[in-house]
C-alpha cells in the first residue's frame, strides 16, 4: 500500500520509517514524502496512493477531499490530535476513513508550556543574549517567584492534566475549567467557572480543542476579566485566541505577558524558513515588537518520545484501515 505524506519534514521521514521497520519489517507500507502542504493545488500528488498522511496545517476541506477520493484515496491519517482542518461531514459522506493520534506524550506539550512560562518570566532568552555580548547587568530581567502563584488550566484533558501536575509540583495553586471535567483533576486542583479562573489566575494556560464554541475563547471580553498583569499561554490551537484583541490588551498593559506556540494564521508561517523573506502578516509582526511576548513555531510536540508515539499510532491506524478492522482512533462527523 502506498501512502502520500504531506508537509513531510526530515524528522517525519525518520520516525515514520523507523515505525514501519518495527511494525512491519519495512514490507507493509510504502511512504511517498512531499514537502508541500496538502491543498487543492497539491492534491494531485496523491495519485496512485490509497491514503494520505497529513499534519495540522494541511487543508482537507470538501473540494480537497473530493479530489483525493477521485484519485483513489480512501484514508486520511492525521499525525496530530486535532482534526478541525478536516471536513468530516464530507469525508463520511464519500466514505473516507479518517483517524487521528488522540494523545501522544502529553508531558511533551506540558513541559513546553512550562518552558515558555519560565523563559518569559525570568527573561532567560534576553539574559542569554546579554551575557554573550558581555553585558551582565540585571536591569530589565526581574521576574516573579512562581511558588504560591495561581495557575488556571483551561481544558483538563491529558495535556491539561500533565500541565496542572507540573505547576502543582512547583507549589502553585491550580484552578481548572472544562465543560467535561476530568475526575483526575480533583486530586490536583479546583474546578471553577471560566470567569473565576480568569479573574484569579496569575497564569492562564490553554489546553482545549478548537471548535465553534472555543473559537476566540480569549477575546476582548475575556481579556478584560483576566487579572491585570497576568500571563496568557497557548500551546493548544491558535484559533482559541483573538490576536487583535491580545494586541489591544498588551498595548493597554492589561495583559502582562503572552507566550504562544500556536497562532491562528500559522499555516502561512510555521514549519518554513522565512528568514530571508518579508513576512506579510501585520498582526504577527506587531506581536513580535512587544518585549513581553514569546513565540515558538508549534514546537510543543517536538520530542523524540512524542514523535515515536505519533508514528507508531499512525502506523496502527493505517494497519486497521488496511485490514478493515475497527479503529479506536477513527474520527466521525457529529
C-alpha positions in Angstrom: 0.0 0.0 0.0 1.3 3.4 -1.0 0.8 6.5 1.3 1.4 10.1 0.4 2.8 12.0 3.3 2.3 15.8 3.1 4.0 18.5 5.0 6.8 16.0 5.5 10.0 17.2 7.2 13.1 15.2 7.8 12.0 14.1 11.3 8.7 12.9 9.9 10.5 10.6 7.4 12.9 9.4 10.1 10.2 8.4 12.6 7.7 7.0 10.2 10.3 4.8 8.5 11.6 3.6 11.9 8.0 2.8 12.9 7.4 1.0 9.6 10.5 -1.1 10.2 9.4 -2.0 13.7 5.8 -2.7 12.9 6.1 -4.4 9.5 9.7 -5.2 8.7 9.6 -2.5 6.1 7.3 -4.5 3.9 3.8 -3.4 4.9 3.6 0.2 3.7 5.4 2.4 1.2 5.6 6.1 2.0 6.0 8.8 -0.6 7.0 12.1 1.0 6.2 15.6 -0.1 7.4 18.8 1.5 4.4 20.6 0.2 1.3 21.1 2.4 -1.9 19.4 1.1 -4.4 21.7 -0.5 -6.3 21.9 -3.8 -3.1 22.7 -5.7 -1.2 19.7 -4.4 -3.9 17.0 -4.0 -2.9 15.5 -7.4 0.4 14.4 -5.8 -1.6 11.6 -4.1 -2.2 9.9 -7.5 -1.9 6.1 -7.1 -1.9 6.3 -3.3 -4.5 4.6 -1.1 -4.1 7.0 1.8 -2.7 10.4 2.7 -0.9 11.2 5.9 -1.2 14.9 7.0 -0.4 17.4 9.7 -2.1 20.3 11.5 -1.9 22.9 8.7 -2.8 20.7 5.8 -6.1 21.6 4.2 -8.8 18.9 3.9 -12.0 20.8 3.1 -14.7 19.4 0.8 -13.1 20.2 -2.6 -9.7 18.6 -1.5 -11.4 15.5 0.0 -13.4 15.0 -3.2 -10.3 15.5 -5.3 -8.5 12.9 -3.2 -11.4 10.5 -3.5 -11.4 10.8 -7.3 -7.8 9.9 -7.3 -8.5 6.7 -5.4 -7.5 7.8 -1.9 -9.6 6.1 0.7 -8.0 7.0 4.0 -6.8 10.2 5.8 -4.2 9.6 8.6 -3.7 12.6 10.8 -0.3 12.9 12.6 -1.9 15.0 15.3 -4.8 15.1 17.8 -6.7 18.0 16.3 -9.0 17.5 13.3 -10.6 20.9 12.8 -8.9 21.1 9.4 -10.9 18.2 8.1 -14.5 18.5 6.7 -15.7 15.3 8.5 -19.2 15.5 7.0 -17.8 15.3 3.5 -15.3 12.6 4.5 -18.1 10.5 6.0 -20.4 11.1 3.0 -17.9 9.9 0.4 -16.6 7.0 2.6 -13.2 8.2 3.6 -11.6 6.6 6.6 -10.2 9.4 8.9 -8.1 8.6 12.0 -6.0 10.7 14.3 -3.5 10.4 17.1 -5.7 11.4 20.1 -2.9 11.6 22.7 0.9 11.4 22.4 3.3 12.2 25.2 1.1 14.9 26.8 4.1 15.7 29.0 5.9 17.0 25.9 3.4 19.8 25.4 3.0 20.4 29.1 6.8 20.7 29.6 6.9 23.2 26.7 4.2 25.3 28.3 6.4 25.4 31.4 9.4 26.3 29.4 7.6 29.2 27.8 6.4 30.4 31.2 9.9 30.1 32.8 11.6 31.8 29.9 9.3 34.7 29.7 9.0 35.2 33.5 12.7 35.1 34.2 13.8 36.6 30.9 16.3 33.9 30.2 16.2 34.5 26.4 17.2 38.1 26.9 19.8 37.2 29.6 21.4 34.7 27.2 21.9 37.4 24.5 23.2 39.9 27.0 25.8 37.6 28.5 27.1 36.6 25.1 27.7 40.3 24.5 29.5 40.8 27.8 26.6 42.6 29.4 26.0 41.2 32.9 23.5 43.9 34.1 20.3 42.6 35.7 18.1 45.6 35.0 15.0 44.6 33.0 15.3 40.9 33.9 13.2 41.0 37.1 10.9 38.0 37.3 8.4 36.7 39.8 8.6 33.6 42.0 6.1 31.0 40.7 5.8 29.2 44.0 2.5 30.4 45.6 1.1 31.8 42.4 -2.3 30.7 40.9 -2.3 28.9 37.5 -5.5 28.4 35.6 -5.8 25.4 33.3 -8.4 25.8 30.6 -9.1 22.3 29.3 -8.4 19.4 31.7 -7.7 16.6 29.2 -4.4 14.6 29.2 -2.2 17.6 28.3 -4.1 19.9 30.7 -3.7 17.4 33.5 0.0 17.0 32.8 0.4 20.8 32.9 -1.6 21.0 36.1 0.6 18.4 37.8 3.8 20.3 36.9 2.6 23.6 38.3 1.1 21.9 41.4 4.6 20.3 41.9 6.1 23.8 41.8 3.9 24.9 44.7 1.3 26.7 42.7 -2.5 26.8 43.4 -4.1 25.2 40.3 -7.6 26.1 39.0 -9.3 24.2 36.2 -12.1 24.8 33.8 -13.6 22.3 31.4 -17.2 21.7 30.2 -16.4 18.0 30.6 -14.0 17.9 33.6 -11.6 15.1 34.2 -12.2 13.4 37.6 -8.5 13.1 38.0 -8.2 16.9 38.2 -9.8 16.8 41.7 -6.6 15.5 43.1 -4.6 18.4 41.6 -6.7 21.5 41.8 -10.1 23.1 42.0 -12.6 23.2 39.1 -14.2 26.7 38.7 -16.2 28.5 36.1 -14.2 30.4 33.4 -14.8 33.9 34.8 -13.4 32.9 38.2 -10.4 31.2 36.6 -9.6 34.3 34.6 -10.0 36.7 37.5 -7.9 34.7 39.9 -5.1 33.3 37.8 -1.6 34.8 37.6 -1.0 32.5 34.6 -3.8 31.2 32.2 -2.7 28.2 30.1 -5.0 27.0 27.3 -5.3 23.2 26.5 -8.6 22.9 24.6 -9.6 21.7 21.1 -10.6 24.2 18.5 -14.3 24.0 18.0 -17.0 26.6 17.0 -17.6 27.0 20.8 -13.9 27.7 21.6 -13.1 29.8 18.6 -11.7 33.1 20.0 -12.3 31.9 23.6 -9.9 34.6 24.5 -11.3 37.8 23.2 -11.7 41.4 24.4 -14.3 40.4 26.9 -12.3 37.5 28.5 -9.1 39.5 28.5 -10.9 42.2 30.4 -11.9 39.7 33.0 -8.3 38.5 33.5 -6.2 39.5 36.4 -4.3 42.7 35.5 -0.7 41.8 34.6 -1.4 38.1 34.2 0.4 35.8 31.7 -1.5 34.1 28.9 0.0 30.8 27.5 -1.4 29.0 24.4 0.2 25.7 23.4 -3.1 24.3 22.0 -4.7 25.8 18.9 -4.1 29.3 17.5 -7.8 30.0 16.9 -8.5 29.9 20.6 -7.0 33.4 20.8 -8.2 36.6 19.0 -4.8 38.0 18.0 -6.1 41.6 17.6 -7.7 41.5 21.0 -4.5 40.3 22.6 -2.6 43.1 20.9 -5.0 45.6 22.3 -4.6 44.1 25.8 -0.8 44.2 25.5 -0.9 47.9 24.4 -3.1 48.8 27.3 -0.9 46.9 29.7 -3.8 44.9 30.9 -2.1 41.7 29.7 1.3 41.3 31.4 2.8 38.6 29.2 1.9 36.4 26.2 3.6 33.1 25.4 2.3 31.2 22.3 3.4 28.1 20.5 0.5 28.3 18.1 -1.0 31.2 16.0 -4.4 31.5 14.3 -2.7 32.3 10.9 0.2 30.0 11.4 -0.3 27.9 8.3 1.3 30.6 6.2 4.3 30.8 8.5 5.1 27.8 10.7 7.3 24.9 9.6 9.0 27.0 7.0 12.3 29.0 6.9 11.2 32.6 6.1 14.3 34.2 7.5 15.1 35.7 4.1 11.6 36.8 3.3 9.3 39.7 4.3 6.6 38.3 6.5 3.4 39.8 5.2 1.3 39.4 8.4 0.9 42.7 10.2 -0.7 41.2 13.3 2.2 38.7 13.7 4.8 41.4 13.1 3.1 43.6 15.6 3.2 40.8 18.2 6.9 40.5 17.7 7.5 44.1 18.7 6.4 43.5 22.3 9.3 42.7 24.7 6.8 40.7 26.9 5.7 38.3 24.1 7.4 35.0 23.4 6.6 33.0 20.3 7.7 29.5 19.2 6.7 27.8 16.0 4.4 24.9 17.0 7.3 23.2 18.8 5.4 21.7 21.8 5.1 18.2 20.4 8.7 18.1 19.2 10.4 15.5 21.4 11.8 12.1 20.4 9.3 10.3 22.6 6.3 12.2 21.1 7.4 11.6 17.5 7.9 7.9 18.2 4.4 7.7 19.6 2.8 9.7 16.8 4.4 7.5 14.2 3.6 4.2 16.0 -0.1 5.2 16.5 -0.3 6.4 12.9 1.0 3.1 11.7 -1.5 1.3 13.9 -4.4 3.4 12.4 -3.1 2.6 8.9 -2.9 -1.1 9.7 -6.5 -1.1 11.0 -7.6 0.6 7.7 -5.7 -1.9 5.6 -7.1 -4.9 7.5 -10.7 -3.5 7.5 -10.7 -3.6 11.3 -12.4 -1.3 13.7 -10.1 1.6 14.7 -10.5 3.2 18.1 -8.9 6.4 16.8 -11.3 6.9 13.9 -13.0 10.3 13.7 -16.6 10.6 12.6 -18.8 13.6 11.9 -21.1 14.8 14.7 
